[in-house]
Amino acid sequence: MFTPNGDGINNQLETEYDLITILRDVPIRLGVYDISGRHRGAVINSRGVSGRSAVIWDVLDRDGMLLSLGLYVLRLEV
């Protein structure tokens, strides 16, 4: 859970994910969407292989603005 209100508490999101049986370097994208399905930003836009990864996201949208309070969906594409 994160509460991006600028008070310094819970203003970041830390998430972990495991990739299994990915034998070659593949594109990885972790996108953030609001509940209406609009893309709000990307947490990860890189490449990777099998293994556990962790990322800390600063809760900024694609324009560099702090997201407003609300419900969001994270979508991992490999």
JOQUI-V555979 format. One record per pair of residues at least 12 apart in sequence whose ideal C-beta (glycine too) atoms are under 8 Angstrom apart, sorted by the first residue. I is the first residue (numbers start at 0). J is the second residue. D is the distance in Angstrom with one decimal. If there is no record, write none. Layout:
# JOQUI-V555979
i->(I & I)
j->(J & J)
d->(D & D)
This chain:
# JOQUI-V555979
i->(1 & 2 & 3 & 3 & 3 & 3 & 3 & 4 & 4 & 5 & 10 & 10 & 10 & 11 & 11 & 11 & 11 & 12 & 12 & 12 & 12 & 13 & 13 & 13 & 13 & 14 & 14 & 14 & 14 & 14 & 14 & 15 & 15 & 15 & 15 & 16 & 16 & 16 & 16 & 17 & 17 & 17 & 18 & 18 & 18 & 18 & 18 & 18 & 19 & 20 & 21 & 21 & 21 & 21 & 22 & 22 & 23 & 24 & 24 & 24 & 25 & 25 & 25 & 25 & 26 & 26 & 26 & 26 & 27 & 27 & 27 & 27 & 27 & 27 & 27 & 27 & 28 & 28 & 28 & 28 & 28 & 29 & 29 & 29 & 29 & 29 & 29 & 29 & 29 & 29 & 30 & 30 & 30 & 30 & 31 & 31 & 31 & 31 & 31 & 31 & 31 & 32 & 32 & 32 & 32 & 33 & 33 & 33 & 33 & 34 & 34 & 34 & 34 & 38 & 39 & 39 & 39 & 39 & 40 & 40 & 40 & 40 & 41 & 42 & 42 & 42)
j->(58 & 68 & 58 & 65 & 66 & 67 & 68 & 65 & 68 & 65 & 57 & 58 & 65 & 55 & 56 & 57 & 58 & 42 & 55 & 56 & 58 & 53 & 54 & 55 & 56 & 29 & 42 & 53 & 54 & 56 & 73 & 51 & 52 & 53 & 54 & 29 & 51 & 52 & 75 & 50 & 51 & 52 & 47 & 48 & 49 & 50 & 52 & 77 & 49 & 49 & 47 & 48 & 49 & 77 & 48 & 49 & 48 & 46 & 47 & 48 & 46 & 47 & 48 & 77 & 45 & 46 & 76 & 77 & 43 & 44 & 45 & 46 & 47 & 75 & 76 & 77 & 41 & 43 & 44 & 75 & 76 & 41 & 42 & 43 & 44 & 54 & 73 & 74 & 75 & 76 & 42 & 73 & 74 & 76 & 56 & 60 & 66 & 71 & 72 & 73 & 74 & 71 & 72 & 73 & 74 & 69 & 70 & 71 & 72 & 69 & 70 & 71 & 72 & 61 & 60 & 61 & 66 & 71 & 59 & 60 & 61 & 66 & 61 & 54 & 56 & 73)
d->(5.5 & 6.5 & 4.1 & 4.9 & 4.9 & 7.3 & 6.9 & 8.0 & 6.6 & 6.3 & 7.6 & 6.0 & 7.8 & 5.4 & 6.4 & 5.8 & 6.2 & 7.6 & 7.2 & 4.7 & 6.0 & 6.6 & 7.3 & 4.9 & 7.7 & 7.5 & 7.3 & 7.1 & 6.0 & 7.2 & 6.8 & 6.3 & 6.8 & 4.5 & 7.9 & 7.5 & 7.4 & 5.9 & 5.9 & 7.3 & 5.0 & 7.8 & 6.3 & 6.9 & 5.0 & 6.2 & 7.3 & 6.4 & 5.9 & 6.3 & 7.3 & 5.3 & 4.5 & 6.7 & 7.1 & 7.1 & 6.9 & 5.0 & 7.0 & 5.9 & 6.4 & 6.8 & 7.4 & 5.9 & 7.8 & 5.8 & 7.7 & 7.5 & 5.7 & 7.8 & 5.7 & 6.3 & 4.8 & 7.4 & 7.3 & 5.6 & 6.2 & 6.2 & 5.2 & 7.5 & 4.6 & 6.8 & 4.2 & 4.0 & 7.9 & 7.1 & 6.0 & 7.2 & 5.1 & 7.7 & 7.3 & 7.2 & 4.9 & 7.1 & 7.8 & 7.7 & 7.6 & 5.4 & 7.4 & 6.1 & 8.0 & 6.6 & 4.7 & 7.9 & 6.2 & 6.4 & 7.4 & 6.0 & 7.8 & 7.2 & 4.9 & 7.5 & 7.0 & 7.3 & 4.9 & 6.7 & 6.4 & 6.8 & 6.5 & 4.5 & 4.6 & 7.5 & 7.0 & 5.9 & 4.4 & 6.9)
